[in-house]
Amino acid sequence: MTVRLYDTQAQALRDFAPLEDGNVTMYVCGPTVQSGPHIGHVRAALSFDLLRRWLAHRFGRVTFVRNVTDIDDKVLANATPAEPWWALAYRMELAFSQAYAAVGILAPTYEPRATASIPQMIELIALLIERGHAYPAPDGSGDVYFDVRSWPAYGALTHQDVDAMEAAADADPRGKRDPHDFALWKGAKDGEPADARWASPWGEGRPGWHIECSAMSRRYLGPRFDIHGGGLDLRFPHHENELAQSTAAGDAFAQYWVHNGLVTVDGQKMSKSLGNFTLAADVLTERDPLVVRYALAAAHYRSSLDVSGKAFDEAEAALDRVRTFLERAERVGAGAETAVVPEAFAAALDDDLGVPQALGVLHETVRAGNAALDEGDSENARRRAAEVIAMTDILGINPLDERWRKSAAGPEAGALDALVRVMIDQRAQARADKDWASADRVRDAIAAAGIVLEDGPEGTHWSVKRG
């Protein structure tokens, strides 16, 4: 068994082995909570949920850290007199948590807020100044900058030369030695809330964005850990700057850099700044959360994903095929035993988390299981059903799992089931009385409503016709 991951820094697939046997350590950049999540945020979090689940299956445990950036220029800009920045940040943090939970994303081992690690950030900045890689601005602003020219390895993640990079736009450049230097600490400014500043050796202020993740990953995972993850759009400048400041401070930092592809709209990155985003709450209101999870997982995590109604329709149809097979198998007592996942499924996920190929194995197993049921081969059907359950449990898409049954069910589902059961009983009674005309009328009425009946030794079962 060899797990391979595409390492952004190496620009190649690399064999993965955790630093500590039986425990993978992973840090993923979480949301900046200035506004609610769009579907791109959910896709990003889901990519690392799938990776986490597979690494836990392979190695036993994953210590998973995903931060919350709750202090930032954008958070302050979106605050109002009626809703201070910290209240806005908390409300938006809850919205992200609800969206993640709705599609079955596991809660992190730790989910630190940036504002809870200010002392660690100050300590790291002081160390960088001491080592000659950072400097307080000479203009008395209280700003502190990372000196990119002092660190020859700057640009190692994205393989860029400093002079070819865009200038850092995260602070007023007047106190910088070089336009590419980026802010580690931002001195307090007139007009900013008094509770959005902290004391530091350089004056009151708040941390820059990049130093937050370096300090939090160091605090919760140590100076060296296995995987740093995030969206492709974070490679530069955010992750480039994280790598530079952490290694300049003497930390080995991340051994692998893993980035997920973006959700696009007509070929453009979905983003709040472009105004072309689809809110997660809107999608989750219109679609079954399990369908959303499947649709967002179906493309390879490093590929771009253009979200469309067609993608959700295809996901719904695929899940219906899985659900129908498992329900058929349940009725003949299949699927009760445990099973290891098929070798082809494991091989697909070992190869840079190949979820599309793994789903291909899943659906091939469903087809084989249905054929076994049609042929009356209950032993083979039981084996296939157990494999399907094992695969869908790993991917978090088992449609018979209680959490998804609850999400899909409601009072309408119960009412429909009761009505259909009455009609099935009427049809059964008519057939018992050899009243074939009445039995056919009931059958036709059920079919006209889009209900499919399946007669078997254990009775009649119904499902809604799809497509």
Helices and strands as residue ranges (DSSP letters): E 3-7, E 12-16, E 24-28, H 39-59, E 62-66, H 73-78, H 85-102, G 114-116, H 118-130, E 134-136, E 144-146, G 148-150, G 162-164, G 173-175, E 182-187, G 194-196, E 205-207, H 209-221, E 224-231, G 232-234, I 235-239, H 240-248, E 253-260, E 263-265, E 268-269, H 280-286, H 289-297, E 305-306, H 309-331, H 343-350, H 355-374, H 378-395, H 402-408, H 411-432, H 436-448, E 451-456, E 459-464
